[in-house]
Amino acid sequence: MISMALWGAGAGVGLWMLAAYVFPSRPSLRALVDQLQAQPAPAPILAPSSGGWALSIGGPFVTVLTAMGLPGRTIRRDLAVVGKSIDHHLAEKVIFALTGMLLPSLIHLALVLAGTGLGWVVPFAIGSLFFVGGFLLPDLHVHQEAERRRSTFRHALSAYLNLIRVLLAGGAGVDGALNFAVGIGKGWAFDQLRHALVTAKLTRTTPWSALRQLGTELSVQQLVELAASVSLAGTEGARVRASLAAKATSLRTRELALIEGEAQAASERMSVPVVVLCSGFLIFIGFPAIANVLGGL
């Protein structure tokens, strides 16, 4: 009964995915009208790469997953930070999920051919777990990579704030300070800042609007606040050197606190293997005595 129920559930999910692929859902009339009346959004500053080996294998399933509303808003922001296209990410999810589902079955088939089969219930259950894990693994990897890049960007932003403050104190203008300071730094974060300022020049927009858009796409609130402060200096002539210094100090303090918290968490995780080893040693010592007592009863 259990095996029949599992096979029935798997067949139902497969038929549902096939029906969703053959008959994709259509958008509502209200969504189409809103799309026609909406103002064109500015071109994104973070340009994801559209290539990848996964699209050649999992590409046919991308339409189905997109119609299901995948990925979510948080994963879409993380993908923009990582620089990976949505289609490539969905194709990777399909490949990892199918690999996790088929691998136990292939191992079981090899065992059956060798004459040591275990039945189909255990491989099906393990394959189902691996299917779910493989489907969620790319999301976890993208989220971790995006958080690492945001942390790196905040480090670089602190140095960028200090450079702008020094240039403003030396008599440079707002535009000159922004462009000259970004030309000094190197790395992924400064490349994104440089790309945002170049985009502002090409589109004839203000540099602080490009920086605000970049901060929104990266989900880095500190860059949005920097753009607001610089816009006051550029349009109202406000003095922002003290504000930039305070923002740089708060950024460094926040990053140091996060680093200390991660170090303490790593120290606590290092004690877990020792506890497991001691527990195994106690069981190894106490099991013969307990077995003798229970055997005497």
MILUM-195424 format. One line per 4 residues: number of its first residue (from 0); their letters; for each residue x, y, z of C-alpha. Coordinates in Angstrom, 3 decimals. Layout:
// residues N
NUM	a	X Y Z ~ ...
//
This chain:
// residues 297
0	mism	0.000 0.000 0.000 ~ 2.805 2.422 0.860 ~ 4.648 1.738 -2.377 ~ 1.441 2.114 -4.411
4	alwg	0.671 5.429 -2.678 ~ 4.201 6.728 -3.366 ~ 4.062 5.681 -7.002 ~ 0.629 7.276 -7.359
8	agag	1.855 10.543 -5.829 ~ 4.868 10.588 -8.146 ~ 2.717 9.886 -11.198 ~ 0.292 12.645 -10.186
12	vglw	3.078 15.209 -9.799 ~ 4.532 14.198 -13.146 ~ 1.175 14.498 -14.927 ~ 0.552 17.881 -13.281
16	mlaa	3.945 19.191 -14.444 ~ 3.264 17.875 -17.966 ~ -0.152 19.584 -18.043 ~ 1.391 22.849 -16.799
20	yvfp	4.000 22.646 -19.558 ~ 1.481 21.887 -22.343 ~ -1.198 24.331 -21.136 ~ 0.588 27.301 -19.483
24	srps	-1.497 29.714 -17.453 ~ -2.547 32.975 -19.112 ~ -2.228 36.355 -17.401 ~ -5.404 38.123 -16.390
28	lral	-6.818 41.080 -18.311 ~ -6.047 43.453 -15.441 ~ -2.400 42.398 -15.443 ~ -2.168 42.993 -19.202
32	vdql	-3.788 46.452 -18.927 ~ -1.492 47.426 -16.043 ~ 1.478 46.271 -18.084 ~ 0.438 48.462 -21.016
36	qaqp	-0.154 51.551 -18.851 ~ 2.953 51.152 -16.694 ~ 5.850 53.520 -17.162 ~ 8.970 51.899 -18.607
40	apap	11.363 50.975 -15.834 ~ 14.990 52.072 -16.119 ~ 17.425 49.519 -17.422 ~ 18.985 47.489 -14.588
44	ilap	22.566 48.323 -13.684 ~ 23.365 44.768 -12.607 ~ 23.414 42.846 -15.877 ~ 23.219 39.051 -15.345
48	ssgg	24.939 36.616 -17.655 ~ 22.522 34.725 -19.905 ~ 24.728 31.750 -20.822 ~ 25.316 28.478 -19.052
52	wals	25.525 24.758 -19.660 ~ 22.370 24.098 -17.651 ~ 20.099 25.783 -20.216 ~ 20.867 23.139 -22.815
56	iggp	19.483 20.404 -20.517 ~ 16.916 22.025 -18.230 ~ 15.741 24.704 -20.653 ~ 12.418 22.998 -21.574
60	fvtv	11.308 23.084 -17.913 ~ 12.033 26.798 -17.410 ~ 8.675 27.851 -18.859 ~ 6.808 25.571 -16.456
64	ltam	8.631 26.865 -13.384 ~ 8.187 30.474 -14.522 ~ 4.449 29.912 -14.913 ~ 4.420 28.594 -11.329
68	glpg	5.806 31.948 -10.112 ~ 9.367 30.789 -9.490 ~ 11.722 32.109 -8.330 ~ 10.482 34.359 -5.538
72	rtir	11.238 38.042 -5.113 ~ 14.095 37.429 -2.661 ~ 15.804 34.919 -4.934 ~ 15.407 37.288 -7.890
76	rdla	17.286 39.987 -5.977 ~ 19.980 37.520 -4.981 ~ 20.338 36.391 -8.591 ~ 20.829 40.009 -9.688
80	vvgk	23.589 40.411 -7.111 ~ 25.299 37.155 -8.102 ~ 24.996 37.961 -11.806 ~ 23.065 34.837 -12.831
84	sidh	20.038 34.877 -15.089 ~ 16.686 33.549 -13.907 ~ 16.495 30.983 -16.709 ~ 19.936 29.623 -15.850
88	hlae	18.992 29.337 -12.178 ~ 15.727 27.514 -12.890 ~ 17.507 25.142 -15.262 ~ 20.040 24.329 -12.539
92	kvif	17.218 23.604 -10.094 ~ 15.700 21.146 -12.561 ~ 19.021 19.408 -13.203 ~ 19.870 19.041 -9.504
96	altg	16.352 17.812 -8.704 ~ 16.309 15.220 -11.501 ~ 19.815 14.062 -10.614 ~ 18.839 13.612 -6.973
100	mllp	15.717 11.707 -7.970 ~ 17.368 9.366 -10.502 ~ 20.622 8.622 -8.670 ~ 19.107 6.281 -5.992
104	slih	17.144 4.474 -8.705 ~ 20.287 3.893 -10.763 ~ 22.148 2.603 -7.699 ~ 19.213 0.314 -6.884
108	lalv	19.140 -0.952 -10.490 ~ 22.844 -1.789 -10.251 ~ 22.193 -3.665 -6.992 ~ 19.302 -5.573 -8.583
112	lagt	21.516 -6.616 -11.471 ~ 24.078 -7.775 -8.912 ~ 21.399 -9.800 -7.108 ~ 21.200 -7.722 -3.916
116	glgw	18.104 -5.566 -4.396 ~ 16.420 -3.783 -1.484 ~ 12.947 -3.277 -2.946 ~ 11.564 -0.124 -4.548
120	vvpf	10.215 1.631 -1.457 ~ 13.575 2.674 -0.011 ~ 15.038 4.016 -3.307 ~ 11.807 5.886 -4.028
124	aigs	11.775 7.520 -0.580 ~ 15.461 8.451 -0.800 ~ 14.956 9.737 -4.345 ~ 12.054 11.917 -3.199
128	lffv	14.182 13.441 -0.443 ~ 17.066 14.026 -2.841 ~ 14.620 15.546 -5.347 ~ 13.453 18.140 -2.813
132	ggfl	17.005 18.784 -1.594 ~ 18.361 19.174 -5.112 ~ 15.532 21.551 -5.995 ~ 16.277 23.795 -2.981
136	lpdl	20.085 23.577 -3.065 ~ 20.625 26.217 -5.816 ~ 18.487 28.717 -3.871 ~ 20.599 28.221 -0.755
140	hvhq	23.835 28.584 -2.709 ~ 22.669 31.759 -4.458 ~ 21.507 33.316 -1.176 ~ 24.837 32.613 0.550
144	eaer	26.827 33.996 -2.391 ~ 24.642 37.121 -2.538 ~ 25.087 37.787 1.183 ~ 28.856 37.377 0.804
148	rrst	28.905 39.890 -2.039 ~ 26.747 42.357 -0.104 ~ 29.152 42.145 2.825 ~ 32.090 42.755 0.473
152	frha	30.255 45.692 -1.058 ~ 29.632 47.269 2.343 ~ 33.353 46.991 3.150 ~ 34.231 48.739 -0.104
156	lsay	31.497 51.344 0.410 ~ 33.064 52.356 3.730 ~ 36.376 53.056 1.973 ~ 34.529 54.850 -0.839
160	lnli	32.826 57.151 1.680 ~ 36.162 58.073 3.232 ~ 37.649 58.866 -0.192 ~ 34.687 61.086 -1.075
164	rvll	34.977 62.898 2.252 ~ 38.689 63.594 1.706 ~ 38.096 64.877 -1.827 ~ 35.242 67.136 -0.689
168	agga	37.466 68.509 2.051 ~ 40.113 69.264 -0.595 ~ 37.693 71.456 -2.538 ~ 36.480 69.008 -5.181
172	gvdg	32.929 69.121 -6.447 ~ 30.361 66.422 -5.829 ~ 30.560 64.918 -9.328 ~ 34.341 65.091 -9.392
176	alnf	34.642 63.482 -5.962 ~ 32.306 60.640 -6.906 ~ 34.092 59.842 -10.169 ~ 37.665 60.303 -8.943
180	avgi	37.130 58.232 -5.783 ~ 35.614 55.324 -7.686 ~ 38.602 55.251 -10.040 ~ 40.992 54.561 -7.178
184	gkgw	39.456 51.379 -5.826 ~ 39.534 47.933 -7.397 ~ 37.433 44.805 -7.069 ~ 33.875 43.726 -7.759
188	afdq	32.267 46.412 -5.588 ~ 34.142 49.307 -7.176 ~ 33.430 47.850 -10.612 ~ 29.700 48.046 -9.874
192	lrha	30.015 51.625 -8.594 ~ 32.038 52.582 -11.658 ~ 29.485 50.955 -13.949 ~ 26.665 52.881 -12.237
196	lvta	28.422 56.222 -12.714 ~ 29.226 55.449 -16.350 ~ 25.569 54.520 -16.882 ~ 24.549 57.871 -15.396
200	kltr	26.790 59.692 -17.875 ~ 25.500 57.748 -20.871 ~ 21.832 58.154 -19.915 ~ 22.294 61.828 -18.917
204	ttpw	21.026 61.310 -15.391 ~ 22.465 62.429 -12.091 ~ 25.088 60.170 -10.494 ~ 23.180 59.961 -7.205
208	salr	20.107 58.590 -8.983 ~ 22.276 55.834 -10.497 ~ 23.786 55.098 -7.096 ~ 20.306 54.968 -5.555
212	qlgt	19.198 52.496 -8.227 ~ 22.303 50.366 -7.642 ~ 21.666 50.344 -3.891 ~ 18.076 49.243 -4.477
216	elsv	19.142 46.427 -6.819 ~ 21.826 45.257 -4.385 ~ 19.516 45.653 -1.343 ~ 22.224 47.732 0.352
220	qqlv	20.441 50.456 2.286 ~ 23.692 52.272 3.081 ~ 24.255 53.054 -0.610 ~ 20.704 54.424 -0.891
224	elaa	21.411 56.696 2.090 ~ 24.692 57.803 0.499 ~ 22.825 58.730 -2.698 ~ 20.316 60.770 -0.674
228	svsl	23.105 62.656 1.122 ~ 25.026 63.326 -2.068 ~ 21.876 64.534 -3.811 ~ 21.448 67.164 -1.098
232	agte	25.007 68.306 -1.657 ~ 24.566 68.380 -5.420 ~ 21.204 70.161 -5.543 ~ 20.992 72.172 -2.316
236	garv	24.686 72.754 -1.637 ~ 24.508 71.094 1.770 ~ 27.699 70.182 3.631 ~ 27.793 66.426 3.885
240	rasl	31.363 65.711 4.975 ~ 30.384 65.084 8.590 ~ 27.447 62.934 7.489 ~ 29.687 60.827 5.220
244	aaka	32.222 60.363 8.017 ~ 29.468 59.211 10.385 ~ 28.116 56.766 7.788 ~ 31.599 55.322 7.189
248	tslr	32.133 54.870 10.935 ~ 28.754 53.185 11.396 ~ 29.470 50.862 8.470 ~ 32.810 49.790 9.940
252	trel	31.265 49.258 13.370 ~ 28.446 47.163 11.913 ~ 30.791 44.998 9.858 ~ 33.092 44.444 12.845
256	alie	30.126 43.363 14.949 ~ 29.017 40.934 12.238 ~ 32.531 39.495 11.934 ~ 32.771 39.010 15.698
260	geaq	29.372 37.304 15.736 ~ 30.408 34.940 12.930 ~ 33.653 34.140 14.752 ~ 31.789 33.304 17.975
264	aase	29.321 31.133 16.049 ~ 32.222 29.287 14.417 ~ 33.810 28.728 17.837 ~ 30.546 27.266 19.147
268	rmsv	30.254 24.982 16.116 ~ 33.751 23.660 16.783 ~ 32.569 22.261 20.128 ~ 29.878 20.100 18.473
272	pvvv	32.296 17.370 17.204 ~ 33.907 17.171 20.655 ~ 30.503 16.664 22.313 ~ 29.566 13.982 19.774
276	lcsg	32.898 12.219 20.289 ~ 32.503 12.261 24.086 ~ 28.922 10.980 23.802 ~ 30.068 8.120 21.564
280	flif	32.870 7.276 23.977 ~ 30.459 7.155 26.941 ~ 28.068 4.932 24.993 ~ 30.960 2.670 24.010
284	igfp	31.984 2.305 27.648 ~ 28.519 2.016 29.186 ~ 26.834 -0.233 26.632 ~ 28.476 -3.535 27.780
288	aian	27.504 -2.896 31.393 ~ 23.914 -2.024 30.475 ~ 23.725 -5.066 28.192 ~ 24.911 -7.360 31.001
292	vlgg	22.382 -5.897 33.439 ~ 19.536 -6.296 30.969 ~ 20.708 -9.799 30.076 ~ 20.729 -10.808 33.779
296	l	17.108 -9.771 34.130
//
